[in-house]
Amino acid sequence: MDRSARRLVGEPAPGEGERTVGQLVADVSHDVSAIVRNEIQLAKSEVTAGLKIGGKGAGLLGAAAFIGLLGLIFLFHTIAQVIAIWLPVWAGYLITTALLFVVAGVLGLVGYKTVTKAKPVPKKAIRNAQETVEAIKPGR
């Protein structure tokens, strides 16, 4: 970056004399536009990252619901087998049902923790915007 691009606010570029009010207003307008664009880009990237985590959690919750439904089907098979046959056939169905419910519970807990961890709030962008407002307030 050359020196002219890093000049202080209100300082004329090398080779320039005093700057006019119109030039200063144009510079301020350009700088504010650049700051706003950068803050919007930062907010977008923060929200996108949070939504990706939330999507993963939602997928895990969907898998937990599906496996829970399979567990319910096996529970109904178990009840039917218990009524029809009072021998070990039902024990296999009961063990399978219990195992599916355990898996659904674990997936549900992991999905819940992942969803609660997702924070798609653009904290950095908000903080930067507040700092920018403080920096351009009169008397600073």
N, C-alpha and C positions, 0 to 999 in steps of 0.2 A: 504494500500500500504506500503510495507516495505522500509526501508531506501535505499537499493541498487537500487530500481526502481526509486528513486527520486534524484539520485546523480547528481551533476552538470556536464556540458559538459566538457569532458577531465579529470574529476576526477576519479581516479581508484575506483573500487568497494571495499568494505571492504574485507580485506584478500588478495587483489591483490597488486602487486608491481606496478612499472611504466608500463604503457601500451605501446604496440608497435604501430608503425605507421599503420600496417595492422589492428590491433584491432580498432584503432580510425577510420580508413576509413570504416571498416565494420559497426561500430556503426553509423557513419554519413549516410551511405547508407541506413541502416535500418530505421533511424529516418526520413530521407527525404521521403522514401517510405511510411511510416506511415502518414506523413503530407499530402502527395499528395492524398492518399486514403481517408483520412478524409475530405479534401477539395472537392474532387469529390462527396463524400456522401452528404456533405452540399449543394453543388450546385444542386444535384438531388432533394433533399427535397424542396429547394426553388422553383425550376422550377415546380415541381409537384403541389405545393400549388397554384402557379399562374395560372397554366393550369386548375385547378379545378374551380377557380373563372371564368375564361374565358369560360369554358364549360357551367356553369350556365347561363352566359349572352347570349351565343349563343342559348341555349334552349329557353330563354325568347324572343329573337329576332325571333326564329322560330315560337313560339306561336303567336307573334304579326303578323307575315306574314300570318299565317293560318287564324287568326281572321279577318285580313284585307281582305283576299280573300272571306271569308264568307260575310263580309260587302259589297263587290263589287257585289256578287250574289244577296243580298237583294236590292241593289241599282237598279240592272236591273229589279228585280221583281217590284219595286216601279215605275219605269218608265213605265213598261208595264201596270200596274194597273192605272196609271194616264192617260195614253192614252185611255185605254179601258173604264174606269169608272171614272167620275169626282166627285165621292162621297167619304165618309169617309174611305173606304177600303184602299185607298192608304196612308192615314195618319198613319195607323198602320205599314205599311211597311216602311214608311219614318222614323218613330220614332225608329224602330228596326235597321234600317240601321245606323242612327246617333249614337245609343248606341254602336253598334259593332265597329264603327270607333273610338269612344272615348276610348273603352277598348283597341283596337289595338294601339292607340296612347300612352296610359299609359304604356302598356306592352313594347312597343318599347322604350320609354324613360327609363324605369327601366332597360331593357336589355342593352341599350347603356351605361348607367352609370356603370353597372356592368362590361361590357367588358372593358371600359376605366380604371376601377379600377384595373383590373388584370395586374400585373407586374411580369411576369415570368422570371425576370432577377436575377441571383444569386448574389445580392449585398453583402451579408455577406461573401460569399465564395471569391468574388473578393477582398474585403477589407482584409480578413484574409490572402489571398495569397500575397497581396502587403506588409502587415505587416511582413509576414514570409521572404519575399525577403529582406526587409529592415533589419531584425534582423540578417540574415546570411551574409550580406555584410561584406567584410573585414573592419576592423577598428571599429567595433561596440562592 
